[in-house]
Amino acid sequence: MESAVRPQVVAHRGASHESAEHTLGAYLKALDQGAEALECDVRLTADGHLVCVHDRDLRRTASTKGVVSSMELADLSQLDFASWKNPWADLDDEAPDRDPDRDGVLTLRRLLETVAAYEHRVELAIETKHPTRYAGLVERKLVEMLAEFGWHEADAPVRVMSFSYVALQRVQRLAPDLPLVMLLEHARHWPVLRPLVDDDWIVGPGIATLRKHPTFARRLADSGRDIHVWTVNQEEDLRTCLALGVKAVITDRPRFVLDLLDNVWPLPPPIRQSRRRGADPADR
């Protein structure tokens, strides 16, 4: 069961098992729980803002048929992105009061500022969503924003992920030193992608694919590529990842996975680089 490297624990859309995904509250909870990295999806609004939203439309998370790419940030800011997670909160005397600042739409800039000001190094795994009407503008806006923080070069605490090979190629042209993760939903896609994906790109298969295709999982592990796996929420799945030498596990339950690792991992957790709270992002 032992791997050569303890995997990084990445909070999938924040601590999304307990809190509404992609809200500031979910990410703050993940940080409080000790998550070593945060994962987010980004989409572009009609007025050019990158926001952390997974779905193309808002029916699931904000109870509206609106499409993110056709709405302006001011319109999104009027919506509640958290009530869907606990629709009976008004009947629960112990439920915390709603905090619009933590429950509303989260811009990528706000998330980057939160990470930059945190007390120690936390990494970000940012997925650009496709297809979208804005195509390559999403990646260009993303790299421009990362450059404002000084996070577009080597050793930045950021990696970019996508199911779109073309999207990752765009990022590679704009910021050649950023780590890239080729996300993979089906094992049958890998023979087509393998000749196209650079040797230093990370591969990001889903845990369901690794469970369903153990031979493929072992071949991928033996290829020497770094592997980041989504979405790892059960002990059995974590053990599968450890056996394959996975470098990062993306989970809705960061505290649960960290506790499991503390119980099974033979080595101490990695030493985290100290960060000065409130430091200017441009200094990094």
Buried (B, 14 or more C-beta within 10 A) or exposed (E): EEBEEBBBBBBBBBBBBBBBBBBBBBBBBBBEBBBBBBBBBBBBBBEEBBBBBBBBBBEEBBBBEBBBBEBEBEBBBEBBBBBBBBEEBEEEEEEEEBEEEBBBBBBBBBBBEBBBBBEEBBBBBBBBBBEBEBBBEBBBBBBEBBBEBBBBEEEBBBBBBBBBBEBBBBBBEBBEEBBBBBBBEEBEBBEEEEEEBEEEBBBBBBBEBBEEBEEBBEEBBEEEBBBBBBBBBBEEBBBBBBBBBBBBBBBBBBBBBBEBBEEBBEEEEEEEEEBEEEEEBEEB
